[in-house]
Amino acid sequence: MRLVLASASPARLAVLRAAGVEPDVVVSGVDEDALVATLTDPTPTELVTTLARAKADEVASRFAAAATNTTNTTNIPDNTDNTDTRTGADDIADIDDIADIIVVGCDSMLSIAGQVVGKPGTAEVARTRWKDMAGGEGELLTGHAVVRLRDGAVVARAEGTRVTTVRFSTPSGEELDAYLATGEPLAVAGAFTLDGLGGWFVEGVDGDPSSVVGISLPLTRRLLAEVGVGVVSLWGDRATS
Ligand SMILES: Nc1nc2c(ncn2[C@H]2C[C@H](O)[C@@H](COP(=O)(O)OP(=O)(O)OP(=O)(O)O)O2)c(=O)[nH]1
């Protein structure tokens, strides 16, 4: 059995590794903006669940193609060097045993001031986000989709979303300038991290902290159980040491 993380997120990989799981990483080629554009007034939960499902399904489809020995190169991003520099991602060709594969896809967004937002992308957008966040609170939603395949055929799937309330401090002008200058807040949902430099500006969370970082361990444990996988079986030698 192999757990495949369908994500380029170093944060998600770090959470799983710290929790005893060494997943294979296969980055999905999902165009999130294009997919969101096809949705009609999705709720925040529908948004992150749809995106998480799309990421998991895109990677799962590659295993289906590999299992039938067909090469569907139309939608498999060119990953000829077999690694994605962002996270050292594998190509599915690197995964020797595809008899029993569990693919996990996630998507995180912050609901704040009546908007649901992802990664700011620029310092200007991140600064604007912090004007809404400072001294207040938002809800960090992380959608999760788990797909289990045996010999390339989907045999089970499970989905869920975790919502965690995050209470923000009020960084000074100098602190915010410095934080934005690091670049960290530009590449993470909600323009903050709980486990990085952003932690200086988070007063607290109500709910699951791992979900804020990018993947909820307790929810993923339940979703794995729904597809017949006990999380302890994924701990490898950690379970016996
Ligand atoms: N280290 C850390 N990262 C965070 C935190 N909050 C959000 N993030 C990251 C996790 C994800 O990498 C990113 C949310 O964007 P997405 O859910 O679209 O994932 P991303 O595009 O990174 O990768 P993916 O789409 O799964 O391939 O923000 C946090 O508190 N700590």
The ligand as a MOL file (V3000), in Angstrom:
LIG
                    3D

  0  0  0     0  0            999 V3000
M  V30 BEGIN CTAB
M  V30 COUNTS 31 33 0 0 0
M  V30 BEGIN ATOM
M  V30 1 N 3.5700 26.1200 6.4130 0
M  V30 2 C 2.2850 26.5870 6.3110 0
M  V30 3 N 1.6960 26.6160 5.1000 0
M  V30 4 C 0.4180 27.0730 5.0670 0
M  V30 5 C -0.2720 27.5460 6.1980 0
M  V30 6 N -1.5290 27.9210 5.7850 0
M  V30 7 C -1.6110 27.6830 4.4550 0
M  V30 8 N -0.4430 27.1530 4.0340 0
M  V30 9 C -0.0910 26.7040 2.6940 0
M  V30 10 C -0.4940 25.2650 2.4890 0
M  V30 11 C -0.6070 25.1830 1.0110 0
M  V30 12 O 0.6780 24.8990 0.4800 0
M  V30 13 C -1.0180 26.5930 0.6080 0
M  V30 14 C -2.4950 26.6370 0.2440 0
M  V30 15 O -2.6070 26.5360 -1.1650 0
M  V30 16 P -3.2190 25.2160 -1.8200 0
M  V30 17 O -4.1270 24.5140 -0.8810 0
M  V30 18 O -3.7110 25.5850 -3.1780 0
M  V30 19 O -1.9640 24.2330 -1.9900 0
M  V30 20 P -0.6890 24.4810 -2.9010 0
M  V30 21 O -0.9970 25.3170 -4.0730 0
M  V30 22 O 0.4500 24.9280 -2.0190 0
M  V30 23 O -0.3240 23.0080 -3.3720 0
M  V30 24 P -1.3150 22.0110 -4.1500 0
M  V30 25 O -2.3640 22.8290 -4.8240 0
M  V30 26 O -1.8760 21.0720 -3.1150 0
M  V30 27 O -0.3810 21.2910 -5.1050 0
M  V30 28 O -0.8200 27.4350 1.7400 0
M  V30 29 C 0.4110 27.4980 7.4560 0
M  V30 30 O -0.1140 27.8820 8.5020 0
M  V30 31 N 1.6590 27.0190 7.4570 0
M  V30 END ATOM
M  V30 BEGIN BOND
M  V30 1 1 1 2
M  V30 2 2 2 3
M  V30 3 1 2 31
M  V30 4 1 3 4
M  V30 5 2 4 5
M  V30 6 1 4 8
M  V30 7 1 5 6
M  V30 8 1 5 29
M  V30 9 2 6 7
M  V30 10 1 7 8
M  V30 11 1 8 9
M  V30 12 1 9 10
M  V30 13 1 9 28
M  V30 14 1 10 11
M  V30 15 1 11 12
M  V30 16 1 11 13
M  V30 17 1 13 14
M  V30 18 1 13 28
M  V30 19 1 14 15
M  V30 20 1 15 16
M  V30 21 2 16 17
M  V30 22 1 16 18
M  V30 23 1 16 19
M  V30 24 1 19 20
M  V30 25 2 20 21
M  V30 26 1 20 22
M  V30 27 1 20 23
M  V30 28 1 23 24
M  V30 29 2 24 25
M  V30 30 1 24 26
M  V30 31 1 24 27
M  V30 32 2 29 30
M  V30 33 1 29 31
M  V30 END BOND
M  V30 END CTAB
M  END
